[in-house]
């Protein structure tokens, strides 16, 4: 549930455009995206908004709303607000105060509505405004009072929604301070939750009765074991029998063809092994920490990452090299992955939310959240680039400097060598993209106060993802700074983000 209210970019935008202009620019940008085909759904996914529980549905002056939660906005921003706020979770928009001069703007705003629009007219011209706008909006009111409670905090809003007759509206001041994630946080706080999930004793040992999150944990554990096994092979024989059969060469013959080639293969494969372990950690955490407690976003993050991770198996179609162990692992884990994600629902909500806590702590955490989303996005782009390189040129210039040779010489030494190396590189790129997808979505949707499992998951992922890559590059002497600069930057940004978010995510259990 990303919240862009407090972070360095907001300060830069405010300095360049002014506070009000920067807010208006952000609202217009969201409105523009929401107006595109599929844009509203994109905002919904990015903001972590989900369908609210049925208990939050209701009506306003006869107009049905899916959630009794919305915003009150002035007429000059009504058009953008009507388009931008519903995908973020607003169930209705009130436009107030509306005078005769605002009638054209309100008509234009209401024409593109996806949720009910209510207007409030004030002053001696109120009857004229009501008559003009009644055919164009869902409800009209007169007088100085809003149609709903104007909440000032998540806790206030959730408490007000407990009354099934009440409607809660966020004022511009509330949204300015809390950010667009406010609607989702309120809906979560107002959701009725259940006691913690039952253990193995109640579920039994029949696999047909296992909850989805158990299958998710099994996939994650399998990925961790596969990554550790890949690292052991790389640090041991390097090549297995099917590698030697495909190449027609042993490890010693590879070394004789180029003294740096075996080390180059090791650096790719150790990095891949660390990435596999990282994916496994993410899947275990999303299952046990998210799906088990009924968070819908946890299944979606798991699903997105998995559909990125498994397809790279088919890279062998382009290289003609099918790895038996890789294939066996995929054939075992993919059906289990389907069992973990086959149902859209992940069970009853079983989470416990903490209050937002000190404002300074929250602002620091939001800055850390932004840094991690930025880091994960960079890893995704890097993974895509690695896959493209693996599927095309195979090497980047620093690789050839390290190898002290060129592609032609390697092809001359063995016509299958380029395809063999390319297979490893393209697969690494796919694994990096799967990791990045899970990291970005976990950070965007799971960043909540007191969710210490999120912090520890991201810390372990940083260790298993970055450390093997740095160590293996140093061990083989491949220390080109520009080549490793993205890794160093990722370490710096991740460490900073985790430091900023630790107090917020790891709020002590005693305050629950």
Residue pairs with C-beta under 8 A, 6 or more apart in sequence:
1 47
1 48
1 49
1 181
1 184
1 185
1 444
1 445
1 447
1 448
2 46
2 47
2 48
2 181
2 369
2 370
2 373
2 444
2 447
3 178
3 179
3 180
3 181
3 182
3 366
3 369
4 10
4 26
4 179
4 180
4 370
5 176
5 177
5 178
5 179
5 180
5 366
6 179
6 362
6 363
6 366
6 367
7 366
7 367
7 370
8 367
8 370
9 370
10 22
13 22
13 25
13 26
14 22
16 22
17 25
23 176
24 77
24 80
27 77
27 80
27 81
27 84
28 80
28 84
30 43
30 80
30 83
30 84
30 87
30 88
30 180
31 79
31 80
31 81
31 83
31 84
32 39
33 39
33 42
33 43
34 40
34 43
34 83
34 84
34 86
34 87
35 83
35 112
39 87
40 86
40 87
40 114
41 87
43 49
43 84
43 87
43 88
44 87
44 88
45 300
46 444
47 87
47 88
47 89
47 180
47 181
47 184
48 181
48 184
48 297
48 444
48 445
49 87
49 88
49 89
49 183
49 184
49 187
50 184
50 187
50 296
50 297
51 66
52 66
52 67
52 69
52 89
52 91
52 187
52 191
53 187
53 190
53 191
53 192
53 349
55 164
55 190
55 192
56 66
56 67
56 68
56 69
56 91
56 161
56 187
56 190
57 64
57 65
57 66
57 67
57 68
58 64
58 65
58 68
58 164
58 165
58 167
59 65
60 68
60 92
60 116
60 118
60 138
60 139
60 147
60 148
60 167
61 118
61 138
61 139
61 140
61 141
61 147
62 139
63 92
63 116
63 118
63 138
63 139
64 116
65 91
65 92
65 115
65 116
65 167
66 91
66 115
67 89
67 91
67 187
68 91
68 92
68 148
68 161
68 166
68 167
68 168
69 89
69 90
69 91
69 92
69 157
69 161
69 167
69 168
69 169
69 170
69 183
69 186
69 187
70 85
70 90
70 91
70 92
70 93
70 94
70 115
70 148
70 167
70 168
70 169
70 170
71 81
71 85
71 90
71 93
71 94
71 169
71 170
71 171
71 172
71 175
72 93
72 94
72 95
72 96
72 146
72 148
72 150
72 169
72 170
72 171
72 172
73 81
73 93
73 94
73 95
73 96
73 172
74 95
74 96
74 97
74 172
75 95
75 98
75 102
75 105
75 106
75 109
76 105
78 93
78 95
78 105
78 106
78 109
79 105
79 108
79 109
79 112
81 93
81 109
82 93
82 109
82 110
82 112
82 113
82 114
82 115
82 117
83 112
83 114
85 93
85 180
85 183
86 93
86 114
86 115
88 180
88 181
88 183
88 184
89 183
89 184
89 186
89 187
90 115
90 170
90 183
91 115
91 116
92 115
92 116
92 117
92 118
92 138
92 167
93 113
93 115
93 116
93 117
93 118
94 117
94 118
94 119
94 120
94 146
94 147
94 148
94 169
95 102
95 106
95 109
95 117
95 118
95 119
95 120
95 137
96 119
96 120
96 122
96 146
97 120
97 121
97 122
97 123
97 144
98 106
98 119
98 120
98 121
98 122
98 129
98 133
99 121
99 122
99 123
99 125
99 129
100 125
100 128
100 129
100 132
102 129
103 129
103 132
103 133
106 119
106 133
106 136
106 137
107 133
107 136
109 117
110 117
110 133
110 136
110 137
111 136
113 138
116 138
116 139
117 137
117 138
118 137
118 138
118 139
118 140
118 141
118 147
119 129
119 133
119 137
119 139
119 140
119 141
120 140
120 141
120 142
120 143
120 145
120 146
120 147
121 129
121 130
121 133
121 140
121 141
121 142
122 142
122 143
122 144
126 142
126 143
127 142
129 140
130 140
130 142
133 140
134 140
139 147
141 147
146 169
147 167
147 169
148 166
148 167
148 168
148 169
149 157
149 160
149 166
149 167
149 168
149 169
150 168
150 169
150 170
150 171
150 174
151 157
151 160
151 168
151 169
151 170
151 174
151 186
152 174
153 356
154 178
154 182
154 185
154 186
154 189
154 355
154 356
155 189
155 355
157 168
157 170
157 186
157 189
157 190
158 186
158 189
158 190
160 166
160 168
161 168
161 186
161 190
162 190
168 186
170 178
170 182
170 183
174 182
175 182
178 185
179 366
188 351
188 353
189 353
191 349
192 349
193 294
193 348
193 349
193 350
193 351
193 352
194 294
194 348
194 349
194 350
195 350
196 293
196 350
197 211
197 292
197 293
197 347
197 350
203 209
203 210
203 211
211 292
211 347
212 287
212 291
212 299
212 339
212 340
212 341
212 342
212 343
212 346
212 347
213 287
213 288
213 291
213 292
213 340
213 346
213 347
214 287
215 287
215 336
215 337
215 339
215 340
216 283
216 284
216 286
216 287
216 288
216 291
216 302
216 337
216 340
216 341
217 283
217 284
217 287
217 288
218 336
218 340
219 280
219 283
219 287
219 306
219 333
219 336
219 337
219 340
220 279
220 280
220 281
220 282
220 283
220 284
220 285
220 286
220 287
221 280
221 284
222 280
222 329
222 332
222 333
222 336
223 276
223 277
223 279
223 280
223 283
223 333
224 276
224 277
224 280
224 281
224 284
225 280
226 276
226 280
226 329
227 273
227 274
227 275
227 276
227 277
227 278
227 279
227 280
228 273
228 277
229 325
230 269
230 272
230 273
230 276
231 269
231 270
231 273
231 274
231 468
233 240
233 269
234 265
234 266
234 269
234 270
234 273
235 266
235 270
237 251
238 251
238 262
238 265
238 266
238 269
239 247
239 250
239 251
239 254
240 325
242 323
242 324
243 420
244 250
246 321
246 416
246 420
247 254
247 414
247 416
247 417
247 420
248 414
248 416
249 257
249 414
251 262
254 261
254 262
254 265
255 261
255 262
257 410
257 413
257 414
257 417
258 403
258 404
258 405
258 409
258 410
258 413
260 402
260 403
260 404
260 476
261 403
261 410
263 476
263 477
263 478
264 399
264 402
264 403
264 421
264 476
264 478
265 421
265 424
266 472
266 476
267 472
267 473
267 476
267 478
268 421
268 424
268 425
268 428
269 424
270 468
270 469
270 471
270 472
271 428
271 468
271 469
271 472
272 424
272 427
272 428
272 431
273 468
274 464
274 465
274 467
274 468
274 469
275 428
275 431
275 432
275 435
275 465
276 431
277 464
278 435
278 461
278 464
278 465
279 305
279 309
279 431
279 434
279 435
279 438
281 457
281 460
281 461
281 464
282 305
282 435
282 438
282 439
282 442
282 457
282 461
283 302
283 305
283 306
283 438
285 442
285 453
285 454
285 457
286 298
286 299
286 301
286 302
286 438
286 442
287 298
287 302
287 340
288 453
289 298
289 446
289 451
289 453
289 454
289 457
290 297
290 298
290 299
290 301
290 302
290 446
291 298
291 299
291 302
291 340
291 346
291 347
292 347
292 350
293 349
293 350
293 351
294 346
294 347
294 348
294 349
294 350
294 351
295 346
295 349
295 351
295 445
295 446
296 345
296 346
297 441
297 445
297 446
298 346
298 445
298 446
299 341
299 344
299 346
300 441
300 445
301 437
301 438
301 441
301 442
301 445
301 446
302 340
302 341
302 438
303 341
304 437
304 438
304 441
305 434
305 435
305 437
305 438
305 441
306 337
306 341
306 434
308 430
308 433
308 434
308 437
309 430
309 431
309 434
310 330
310 334
310 337
311 430
312 387
312 426
312 427
312 429
312 430
312 431
313 326
313 327
313 330
315 390
315 391
315 423
315 426
315 427
315 430
316 322
316 323
316 423
318 391
319 419
319 420
319 422
319 423
319 426
320 419
321 416
321 419
321 420
321 423
323 423
326 427
352 450
352 512
353 448
353 449
353 450
354 448
354 449
354 450
354 507
354 511
354 512
355 449
355 511
356 362
356 449
357 449
357 504
357 507
357 511
361 503
361 504
362 449
362 504
364 500
364 501
364 503
364 504
365 447
365 449
365 500
365 501
365 503
365 504
365 505
367 497
367 500
368 496
368 497
368 498
368 499
368 500
368 501
368 504
369 443
369 444
369 447
369 497
369 501
371 493
371 494
371 496
371 497
371 500
372 439
372 440
372 443
372 458
372 493
372 494
372 497
372 498
372 501
373 440
373 443
373 444
374 493
375 439
375 490
375 493
375 494
375 497
376 436
376 437
376 439
376 440
376 443
377 436
377 440
378 436
378 486
378 489
378 490
379 432
379 435
379 436
379 439
379 490
380 432
380 433
380 436
380 437
380 440
382 432
382 486
383 428
383 429
383 430
383 431
383 432
383 433
383 434
383 435
383 436
384 429
384 433
385 429
386 425
386 426
386 428
386 429
386 432
387 425
387 426
387 428
387 429
387 430
387 433
388 429
389 395
389 396
389 425
389 429
390 422
390 423
390 424
390 425
390 426
390 427
390 428
390 429
391 422
391 426
393 407
394 407
394 418
394 421
394 422
394 425
395 403
395 407
395 421
396 483
398 478
398 480
398 482
398 483
400 406
400 407
401 480
402 477
402 478
402 480
403 410
407 418
410 417
410 418
410 421
411 417
411 418
435 461
435 465
439 458
439 461
442 454
442 457
442 458
443 454
443 458
446 454
447 454
447 501
447 505
448 454
448 505
449 504
449 505
449 507
450 505
450 506
450 507
450 509
450 511
450 512
451 505
452 505
452 506
452 507
454 505
455 498
455 501
455 502
455 505
455 506
458 494
458 498
459 498
462 491
462 494
462 495
462 498
466 487
466 490
466 491
466 494
469 487
470 484
470 487
470 491
473 479
473 483
473 484
